[in-house]
Amino acid sequence: MKFEDCYPAEIVEWAQALPAPEQCTARDVQITRLLEDESVIALGKGLIKRLNNAGTRDQANQMIAFFRGLIQDAAAQPA
């Protein structure tokens, strides 16, 4: 399955906007690793389903922001 099929478009765009590997910070690398992890991919697929059932665009945007924040927070934790 392609990365683009695992996450909402907003998360895919965010991931694609990260710097090139040689310019990434340790946090950027960790974000990429998290987004490529099978259990996180499962969460991303679930997010797509929830977004499809969101009542409003604002609710969908809140879910995306929450997921992105979750990944950023996890990436900031010491290894």
ROGU-563154 format. One record per atom (N, C-alpha, C, O, CB): atom name; x, y, z. Coordinates in pm, whole numbers, plus 50000, padded with zeros to 5 digits. Each point is the difference from the previous one (the first is absolute). Glycine has a CB too. Layout:
N
r marlum=CA	east=X	north=Y	up=Z
...
END
This chain:
79
r marlum=N	east=50084	north=49882	up=50000
r marlum=CA	east=49916	north=50118	up=50000
r marlum=C	east=50088	north=50124	up=50000
r marlum=O	east=50101	north=50008	up=50071
r marlum=CB	east=49716	north=49868	up=50050
r marlum=N	east=50144	north=50220	up=49799
r marlum=CA	east=50078	north=50124	up=49991
r marlum=C	east=49974	north=50089	up=50122
r marlum=O	east=49891	north=49998	up=50058
r marlum=CB	east=50099	north=49989	up=49690
r marlum=N	east=50111	north=50089	up=50289
r marlum=CA	east=49992	north=50092	up=50113
r marlum=C	east=49878	north=50091	up=49987
r marlum=O	east=49930	north=50026	up=50098
r marlum=CB	east=50321	north=49969	up=49925
r marlum=N	east=49723	north=50052	up=49856
r marlum=CA	east=49890	north=50093	up=49973
r marlum=C	east=49864	north=49937	up=50029
r marlum=O	east=49903	north=50072	up=50022
r marlum=CB	east=50238	north=50038	up=49805
r marlum=N	east=49851	north=49758	up=50172
r marlum=CA	east=49874	north=49931	up=50026
r marlum=C	east=49977	north=49977	up=50149
r marlum=O	east=49892	north=49957	up=50040
r marlum=CB	east=50129	north=49934	up=49737
r marlum=N	east=50080	north=50137	up=50303
r marlum=CA	east=49992	north=49969	up=50143
r marlum=C	east=49955	north=50118	up=50086
r marlum=O	east=49955	north=49981	up=50112
r marlum=CB	east=50224	north=49854	up=49849
r marlum=N	east=49834	north=50283	up=49987
r marlum=CA	east=49973	north=50120	up=50079
r marlum=C	east=49915	north=50099	up=49922
r marlum=O	east=49995	north=49997	up=49877
r marlum=CB	east=50222	north=49969	up=50244
r marlum=N	east=49714	north=50123	up=49952
r marlum=CA	east=49928	north=50108	up=49933
r marlum=C	east=50098	north=50088	up=49922
r marlum=O	east=50118	north=50008	up=50034
r marlum=CB	east=49705	north=49988	up=50146
r marlum=N	east=50127	north=50070	up=49717
r marlum=CA	east=50085	north=50083	up=49914
r marlum=C	east=50080	north=50103	up=50080
r marlum=O	east=50115	north=50029	up=49967
r marlum=CB	east=49720	north=49938	up=49848
r marlum=N	east=50105	north=50089	up=50288
r marlum=CA	east=50069	north=50102	up=50079
r marlum=C	east=50124	north=49944	up=50071
r marlum=O	east=50101	north=50069	up=50012
r marlum=CB	east=49679	north=50047	up=50020
r marlum=N	east=50211	north=49761	up=50014
r marlum=CA	east=50114	north=49937	up=50066
r marlum=C	east=50105	north=49963	up=49897
r marlum=O	east=50120	north=50014	up=50026
r marlum=CB	east=49730	north=49898	up=50157
r marlum=N	east=50108	north=50041	up=49701
r marlum=CA	east=50095	north=49967	up=49892
r marlum=C	east=50076	north=50126	up=49959
r marlum=O	east=50122	north=49996	up=49985
r marlum=CB	east=49727	north=49815	up=49934
r marlum=N	east=50080	north=50299	up=50062
r marlum=CA	east=50065	north=50126	up=49962
r marlum=C	east=50100	north=50045	up=50106
r marlum=O	east=50110	north=50045	up=49967
r marlum=CB	east=49686	north=50020	up=49904
r marlum=N	east=50166	north=49922	up=50254
r marlum=CA	east=50090	north=50037	up=50110
r marlum=C	east=50125	north=49914	up=49997
r marlum=O	east=50111	north=50052	up=50013
r marlum=CB	east=49692	north=50020	up=50126
r marlum=N	east=50180	north=49797	up=49844
r marlum=CA	east=50115	north=49911	up=49996
r marlum=C	east=50091	north=50030	up=49881
r marlum=O	east=50122	north=49996	up=50012
r marlum=CB	east=49741	north=49829	up=50102
r marlum=N	east=50076	north=50204	up=49773
r marlum=CA	east=50078	north=50031	up=49879
r marlum=C	east=50072	north=50135	up=50011
r marlum=O	east=50097	north=50024	up=49929
r marlum=CB	east=49740	north=49840	up=49938
r marlum=N	east=50114	north=50222	up=50220
r marlum=CA	east=50063	north=50132	up=50017
r marlum=C	east=50119	north=49996	up=50097
r marlum=O	east=50072	north=50099	up=50014
r marlum=CB	east=49705	north=50004	up=49940
r marlum=N	east=50244	north=49784	up=50111
r marlum=CA	east=50117	north=49988	up=50087
r marlum=C	east=50127	north=50014	up=49916
r marlum=O	east=50000	north=49965	up=49882
r marlum=CB	east=49871	north=49885	up=50280
r marlum=N	east=50236	north=50199	up=49898
r marlum=CA	east=50124	north=50017	up=49925
r marlum=C	east=50053	north=49868	up=49943
r marlum=O	east=49963	north=49891	up=50045
r marlum=CB	east=50090	north=50304	up=50101
r marlum=N	east=50034	north=49817	up=49758
r marlum=CA	east=50068	north=49882	up=49944
r marlum=C	east=50076	north=49931	up=50113
r marlum=O	east=50041	north=50066	up=50096
r marlum=CB	east=49981	north=50044	up=49674
r marlum=N	east=49996	north=49757	up=50221
r marlum=CA	east=50063	north=49925	up=50110
r marlum=C	east=50131	north=50061	up=50050
r marlum=O	east=50024	north=50002	up=50121
r marlum=CB	east=49871	north=49797	up=49785
r marlum=N	east=50188	north=50249	up=50004
r marlum=CA	east=50128	north=50055	up=50045
r marlum=C	east=49985	north=50135	up=50071
r marlum=O	east=50096	north=50049	up=50060
r marlum=CB	east=50012	north=49832	up=49750
r marlum=N	east=49774	north=50180	up=50183
r marlum=CA	east=49976	north=50129	up=50066
r marlum=C	east=49905	north=49988	up=50118
r marlum=O	east=49969	north=50099	up=50066
r marlum=CB	east=50070	north=50013	up=49716
r marlum=N	east=49914	north=49768	up=50246
r marlum=CA	east=49904	north=49977	up=50108
r marlum=C	east=50065	north=50016	up=50137
r marlum=O	east=50117	north=49968	up=50020
r marlum=CB	east=49757	north=49877	up=49831
r marlum=N	east=50046	north=50205	up=50241
r marlum=CA	east=50040	north=49998	up=50140
r marlum=C	east=49968	north=49861	up=50054
r marlum=O	east=49933	north=49921	up=49934
r marlum=CB	east=50026	north=50332	up=50095
r marlum=N	east=50089	north=49719	up=50090
r marlum=CA	east=49969	north=49871	up=50064
r marlum=C	east=49849	north=49984	up=50016
r marlum=O	east=49948	north=49890	up=49986
r marlum=CB	east=50275	north=50114	up=50135
r marlum=N	east=49709	north=50104	up=49909
r marlum=CA	east=49854	north=49996	up=50016
r marlum=C	east=49932	north=49970	up=49867
r marlum=O	east=49905	north=49921	up=49995
r marlum=CB	east=50110	north=50243	up=50195
r marlum=N	east=50032	north=49896	up=49701
r marlum=CA	east=49945	north=49972	up=49867
r marlum=C	east=50015	north=49852	up=49965
r marlum=O	east=49909	north=49937	up=49947
r marlum=CB	east=50144	north=50298	up=49981
r marlum=N	east=50065	north=49711	up=50102
r marlum=CA	east=50025	north=49857	up=49973
r marlum=C	east=49903	north=49915	up=50081
r marlum=O	east=49944	north=49902	up=49949
r marlum=CB	east=50301	north=50146	up=50004
r marlum=N	east=49736	north=49989	up=50173
r marlum=CA	east=49909	north=49923	up=50086
r marlum=C	east=49856	north=50010	up=49948
r marlum=O	east=49927	north=49900	up=50004
r marlum=CB	east=50225	north=50140	up=50194
r marlum=N	east=49806	north=50076	up=49755
r marlum=CA	east=49866	north=50015	up=49942
r marlum=C	east=49984	north=49905	up=49882
r marlum=O	east=49899	north=49931	up=49988
r marlum=CB	east=50092	north=50310	up=50085
r marlum=N	east=50109	north=49755	up=49841
r marlum=CA	east=49994	north=49910	up=49885
r marlum=C	east=49992	north=49855	up=50044
r marlum=O	east=49921	north=49923	up=49945
r marlum=CB	east=50209	north=50243	up=49922
r marlum=N	east=49951	north=49797	up=50230
r marlum=CA	east=49996	north=49862	up=50050
r marlum=C	east=49864	north=49964	up=50058
r marlum=O	east=49947	north=49892	up=49976
r marlum=CB	east=50297	north=50123	up=50073
r marlum=N	east=49700	north=50078	up=50027
r marlum=CA	east=49869	north=49975	up=50058
r marlum=C	east=49894	north=49981	up=49890
r marlum=O	east=49919	north=49908	up=50007
r marlum=CB	east=50147	north=50226	up=50196
r marlum=N	east=49936	north=49953	up=49698
r marlum=CA	east=49901	north=49991	up=49893
r marlum=C	east=50015	north=49874	up=49916
r marlum=O	east=49906	north=49959	up=49932
r marlum=CB	east=50088	north=50288	up=50064
r marlum=N	east=50124	north=49692	up=50008
r marlum=CA	east=50023	north=49877	up=49926
r marlum=C	east=49978	north=49875	up=50085
r marlum=O	east=50008	north=49888	up=49949
r marlum=CB	east=50156	north=50236	up=49910
r marlum=N	east=49809	north=49892	up=50270
r marlum=CA	east=49977	north=49889	up=50091
r marlum=C	east=49862	north=49939	up=49973
r marlum=O	east=49902	north=50072	up=49980
r marlum=CB	east=50249	north=50036	up=50195
r marlum=N	east=49843	north=49759	up=49824
r marlum=CA	east=49876	north=49930	up=49967
r marlum=C	east=49884	north=50036	up=50092
r marlum=O	east=49886	north=50015	up=49954
r marlum=CB	east=50252	north=49800	up=49959
r marlum=N	east=49889	north=50200	up=50217
r marlum=CA	east=49891	north=50032	up=50092
r marlum=C	east=49950	north=50143	up=49980
r marlum=O	east=49881	north=50027	up=50018
r marlum=CB	east=50214	north=49811	up=50147
r marlum=N	east=49994	north=50253	up=49798
r marlum=CA	east=49959	north=50138	up=49973
r marlum=C	east=49925	north=50006	up=49867
r marlum=O	east=49904	north=50076	up=49986
r marlum=CB	east=50294	north=50013	up=50145
r marlum=N	east=49845	north=49832	up=49773
r marlum=CA	east=49928	north=49992	up=49873
r marlum=C	east=49856	north=49953	up=50025
r marlum=O	east=49907	north=50051	up=49939
r marlum=CB	east=50310	north=49900	up=49937
r marlum=N	east=49766	north=49953	up=50213
r marlum=CA	east=49865	north=49954	up=50033
r marlum=C	east=49916	north=50114	up=50058
r marlum=O	east=49882	north=50012	up=49969
r marlum=CB	east=50209	north=49756	up=50073
r marlum=N	east=49971	north=50314	up=50041
r marlum=CA	east=49930	north=50117	up=50053
r marlum=C	east=49962	north=50097	up=49888
r marlum=O	east=49891	north=50056	up=49999
r marlum=CB	east=50233	north=49919	up=50218
r marlum=N	east=49968	north=50043	up=49689
r marlum=CA	east=49974	north=50088	up=49886
r marlum=C	east=49884	north=49952	up=49916
r marlum=O	east=49917	north=50080	up=49956
r marlum=CB	east=50323	north=49980	up=50042
r marlum=N	east=49753	north=49810	up=49981
r marlum=CA	east=49887	north=49943	up=49924
r marlum=C	east=49870	north=50022	up=50075
r marlum=O	east=49897	north=50031	up=49939
r marlum=CB	east=50255	north=49797	up=49959
r marlum=N	east=49852	north=50156	up=50233
r marlum=CA	east=49881	north=50026	up=50081
r marlum=C	east=49960	north=50146	up=49995
r marlum=O	east=49882	north=50032	up=50000
r marlum=CB	east=50183	north=49781	up=50148
r marlum=N	east=50034	north=50274	up=49848
r marlum=CA	east=49972	north=50143	up=49991
r marlum=C	east=49928	north=50033	up=49870
r marlum=O	east=49906	north=50080	up=50000
r marlum=CB	east=50296	north=49968	up=50139
r marlum=N	east=49839	north=49890	up=49753
r marlum=CA	east=49933	north=50023	up=49871
r marlum=C	east=49852	north=49964	up=50013
r marlum=O	east=49914	north=50073	up=49953
r marlum=CB	east=50302	north=49881	up=49920
r marlum=N	east=49756	north=49933	up=50189
r marlum=CA	east=49860	north=49959	up=50017
r marlum=C	east=49923	north=50100	up=50085
r marlum=O	east=49886	north=50034	up=49967
r marlum=CB	east=50184	north=49727	up=50012
r marlum=N	east=49991	north=50286	up=50130
r marlum=CA	east=49932	north=50097	up=50086
r marlum=C	east=49979	north=50132	up=49928
r marlum=O	east=49897	north=50065	up=50019
r marlum=CB	east=50204	north=49826	up=50181
r marlum=N	east=49994	north=50150	up=49718
r marlum=CA	east=49985	north=50125	up=49925
r marlum=C	east=49883	north=49991	up=49903
r marlum=O	east=49928	north=50098	up=49981
r marlum=CB	east=50318	north=49944	up=50041
r marlum=N	east=49736	north=49842	up=49919
r marlum=CA	east=49889	north=49982	up=49907
r marlum=C	east=49865	north=50012	up=50069
r marlum=O	east=49900	north=50031	up=49936
r marlum=CB	east=50245	north=49822	up=49928
r marlum=N	east=49853	north=50124	up=50268
r marlum=CA	east=49876	north=50009	up=50077
r marlum=C	east=49990	north=50128	up=50082
r marlum=O	east=49904	north=50018	up=50076
r marlum=CB	east=50094	north=49734	up=49932
r marlum=N	east=50099	north=50335	up=49978
r marlum=CA	east=49998	north=50126	up=50076
r marlum=C	east=49879	north=50083	up=49958
r marlum=O	east=49964	north=50006	up=49883
r marlum=CB	east=50289	north=49991	up=50137
r marlum=N	east=49685	north=50065	up=50079
r marlum=CA	east=49882	north=50081	up=49972
r marlum=C	east=50030	north=50126	up=49923
r marlum=O	east=49923	north=50041	up=49914
r marlum=CB	east=49978	north=49868	up=50291
r marlum=N	east=50212	north=50154	up=49827
r marlum=CA	east=50036	north=50126	up=49935
r marlum=C	east=50148	north=49999	up=49963
r marlum=O	east=50077	north=49917	up=50048
r marlum=CB	east=49744	north=50204	up=50081
r marlum=N	east=50215	north=49971	up=49786
r marlum=CA	east=50142	north=50014	up=49963
r marlum=C	east=50083	north=50041	up=50121
r marlum=O	east=50115	north=49959	up=50014
r marlum=CB	east=49819	north=50104	up=49750
r marlum=N	east=50008	north=50019	up=50324
r marlum=CA	east=50072	north=50040	up=50122
r marlum=C	east=50031	north=49879	up=50087
r marlum=O	east=50109	north=49990	up=50056
r marlum=CB	east=49777	north=50233	up=49936
r marlum=N	east=50020	north=49684	up=50020
r marlum=CA	east=50024	north=49879	up=50077
r marlum=C	east=50111	north=49917	up=49937
r marlum=O	east=50087	north=49947	up=50070
r marlum=CB	east=49674	north=50053	up=50005
r marlum=N	east=50237	north=49990	up=49793
r marlum=CA	east=50104	north=49926	up=49929
r marlum=C	east=50136	north=50066	up=50022
r marlum=O	east=50099	north=49932	up=50026
r marlum=CB	east=49734	north=49993	up=49801
r marlum=N	east=50172	north=50207	up=50164
r marlum=CA	east=50126	north=50072	up=50021
r marlum=C	east=50053	north=49980	up=50141
r marlum=O	east=50121	north=49990	up=50021
r marlum=CB	east=49807	north=50179	up=49810
r marlum=N	east=49981	north=49826	up=50268
r marlum=CA	east=50041	north=49976	up=50138
r marlum=C	east=50061	north=49861	up=50016
r marlum=O	east=50099	north=49983	up=50071
r marlum=CB	east=49721	north=50174	up=50009
r marlum=N	east=50120	north=49744	up=49855
r marlum=CA	east=50053	north=49864	up=50007
r marlum=C	east=50139	north=49993	up=49937
r marlum=O	east=50089	north=49933	up=50053
r marlum=CB	east=49677	north=49975	up=49939
r marlum=N	east=50253	north=50159	up=49896
r marlum=CA	east=50130	north=50002	up=49933
r marlum=C	east=50104	north=50069	up=50088
r marlum=O	east=50112	north=49952	up=50015
r marlum=CB	east=49774	north=50049	up=49760
r marlum=N	east=50076	north=50112	up=50282
r marlum=CA	east=50091	north=50074	up=50088
r marlum=C	east=50037	north=49917	up=50122
r marlum=O	east=50116	north=50000	up=50044
r marlum=CB	east=49784	north=50217	up=49878
r marlum=N	east=50003	north=49711	up=50134
r marlum=CA	east=50028	north=49914	up=50115
r marlum=C	east=50099	north=49889	up=49962
r marlum=O	east=50095	north=49975	up=50074
r marlum=CB	east=49676	north=50074	up=50019
r marlum=N	east=50206	north=49886	up=49794
r marlum=CA	east=50089	north=49892	up=49956
r marlum=C	east=50141	north=50054	up=49976
r marlum=O	east=50098	north=49940	up=50043
r marlum=CB	east=49705	north=49939	up=49852
r marlum=N	east=50206	north=50234	up=50037
r marlum=CA	east=50131	north=50059	up=49973
r marlum=C	east=50071	north=50036	up=50132
r marlum=O	east=50119	north=49974	up=50015
r marlum=CB	east=49796	north=50116	up=49764
r marlum=N	east=50011	north=49968	up=50314
r marlum=CA	east=50058	north=50033	up=50130
r marlum=C	east=50047	north=49877	up=50076
r marlum=O	east=50104	north=50002	up=50065
r marlum=CB	east=49748	north=50196	up=49943
r marlum=N	east=50070	north=49695	up=49982
r marlum=CA	east=50039	north=49874	up=50063
r marlum=C	east=50133	north=49950	up=49945
r marlum=O	east=50087	north=49958	up=50076
r marlum=CB	east=49670	north=49986	up=49958
r marlum=N	east=50258	north=50061	up=49836
r marlum=CA	east=50126	north=49956	up=49937
r marlum=C	east=50116	north=50091	up=50041
r marlum=O	east=50109	north=49952	up=50031
r marlum=CB	east=49760	north=49954	up=49774
r marlum=N	east=50107	north=50225	up=50196
r marlum=CA	east=50106	north=50094	up=50038
r marlum=C	east=50040	north=49979	up=50145
r marlum=O	east=50119	north=50003	up=50033
r marlum=CB	east=49795	north=50162	up=49800
r marlum=N	east=49989	north=49816	up=50254
r marlum=CA	east=50031	north=49976	up=50142
r marlum=C	east=50079	north=49871	up=50018
r marlum=O	east=50097	north=49996	up=50076
r marlum=CB	east=49694	north=50128	up=49988
r marlum=N	east=50167	north=49771	up=49866
r marlum=CA	east=50071	north=49873	up=50010
r marlum=C	east=50143	north=50013	up=49948
r marlum=O	east=50092	north=49940	up=50055
r marlum=CB	east=49690	north=49938	up=49921
r marlum=N	east=50236	north=50199	up=49918
r marlum=CA	east=50133	north=50018	up=49942
r marlum=C	east=50092	north=50078	up=50092
r marlum=O	east=50123	north=49989	up=49991
r marlum=CB	east=49775	north=50003	up=49782
r marlum=N	east=50044	north=50087	up=50315
r marlum=CA	east=50080	north=50082	up=50091
r marlum=C	east=50045	north=49924	up=50124
r marlum=O	east=50085	north=50048	up=50075
r marlum=CB	east=49792	north=50150	up=49842
r marlum=N	east=50068	north=49682	up=50104
r marlum=CA	east=50036	north=49921	up=50117
r marlum=C	east=50139	north=49939	up=49982
r marlum=O	east=50038	north=49963	up=49889
r marlum=CB	east=49718	north=49987	up=50155
r marlum=N	east=50320	north=50040	up=50066
r marlum=CA	east=50131	north=49936	up=49989
r marlum=C	east=49985	north=49854	up=49958
r marlum=O	east=49904	north=49932	up=50037
r marlum=CB	east=50188	north=50224	up=50139
r marlum=N	east=50005	north=49799	up=49749
r marlum=CA	east=49996	north=49861	up=49950
r marlum=C	east=50028	north=49901	up=50108
r marlum=O	east=50000	north=49880	up=49975
r marlum=CB	east=50070	north=50198	up=49806
END
